[in-house]
Amino acid sequence: MNFETTLILVWISVLLFATTIIYSLWWSLFWDRSRGQRRCPKCWHHVQERFPFRCNECGYLTIFEGNLFRTRRRYGWATIAILALMTGTLWLRDQLSTRSWWSLFPDRMVIAMLPLADDGETFREIPLYLANCLMRGEMSDANRLRLLSQCVHGDSWATPGSYQWLNKFASIVEKIDLFPPNAPVSDATMDEIEQGLNALAPVIILDMPMKWNSVEPIFISVNVMDWWPAQSEVTLRVTAVNDIPVTASALERLTHEVWQRATAANANNTTFTINFDSLPVGTHNGEISIAWESNLPASTNAPLGSHAKGVVTKSVNIDVQPTKEILSPIANSELDALVKEAFEPGLIRWPEGNARHAFSYQPYKTSSSELDAIAFGMIVEAMENGVPRRRLNVWWRGGRGGSRTGFEIMLEDQIALDHAEKSDNWTLRIRGDEILARRVAGMYGNAPITQWWSGQVEIPMNVSDRTSDRTTGRSDRGRAWVLQGPSADVKPKSN
Ligand SMILES: [Zn+2]
């Protein structure tokens, strides 16, 4: 007996139960009316005698004829019916205290109601309920695919790629390919799930300054949240910049840069940086369009494959200021120590892929609020006997701004880095840089940045090797995006 048949039986039982209770109550309280017959209100025998009225059976005597027309009410039975009703209700409440009351409906029906989940009231628990069903493996394959299709298409209010979609559907999609070990999935179903995921538009969030110094090139961090399968080959490309006066050469460069997903790092939340170059002074409100293309190659297990593409358009609003803010340098041993701690994890290395190396760093080390006015713009280098083998530009703001970082890779000698090890030969050198610090200066509205870290530190470089299945935490996400070079060699440009 499958789950939905069980549900139908539960519903029939509940209906029968409710009908029985209602009928019993009506029967015990209202059914036995006198209908014009004189009856003894004690023993209910017919009373024949005229005034004064006396019951032949039990001797009940009254002078009020009205007493003889009472409805016979069976309070004992009514009490039993009410007790049964209470018991039933308590049982239902008990059932629903451990499960959602959506579990009383067939999954198919709940999935169909998912678009209504925005009302903030009755239906808002549907996404959570469905996600839980997926996790517990309490959903048929057919319904799982139906649900995935619903998520891929979104609805009129929560279109794929939007924040609304993220809030409503992401928690479901993240669990769509989870199966409990005792309920393994068929290859055919998994194939269909991967096809569906391959067609799913990413959610792209731009981290960009509201206010900017006019003199420096402007960098925008592109945060990509995606649910593409690990095997999907994915590229992203800026296709248009509207109403933002980027120079012809910058536009030419932007629209020809193809970002390729280098690794299907677990984290479906990774960042790359695009460079707009300098913009003229003024307030600019426009938009940027980023096209995505996702190709899931066919394989023995998944013979169908899938090809999907789409365009995500994001608004860009920047106030480019006429004056250059003056930043004063600051360096002291406390700040230097914090920077050392921030880069203490050192180099991460994966055994394969065209982006096998990354620096792991911890911007939160500088997140105390006293550092709110300090910009950290840093040139970070992996040095082998004094020769730089990898150079990363990275910038973030002290204080609460530390969670938003920008970066660009300037140099990477993969062959040398493959042999890096924790030894006296390898160090990590971090130098404060005013130009990079300026990339942060205009980035955050409220408290202005007035200082840049001008120190320089050098520490022994830690090296940690990761396994190829990148199923680790966010700080481990490595480099998901690389610029696809014109030739076979990949020009690295990500963290
Ligand atoms: Zn009587």
Boltz pocket constraint, residues with backbone or C-beta under 6 A from the ligand:
constraints:
  - pocket:
      binder: B
      contacts: [[A, 40], [A, 41], [A, 42], [A, 43], [A, 44], [A, 45], [A, 55], [A, 56], [A, 57], [A, 58], [A, 59], [A, 60]]
      max_distance: 6.0
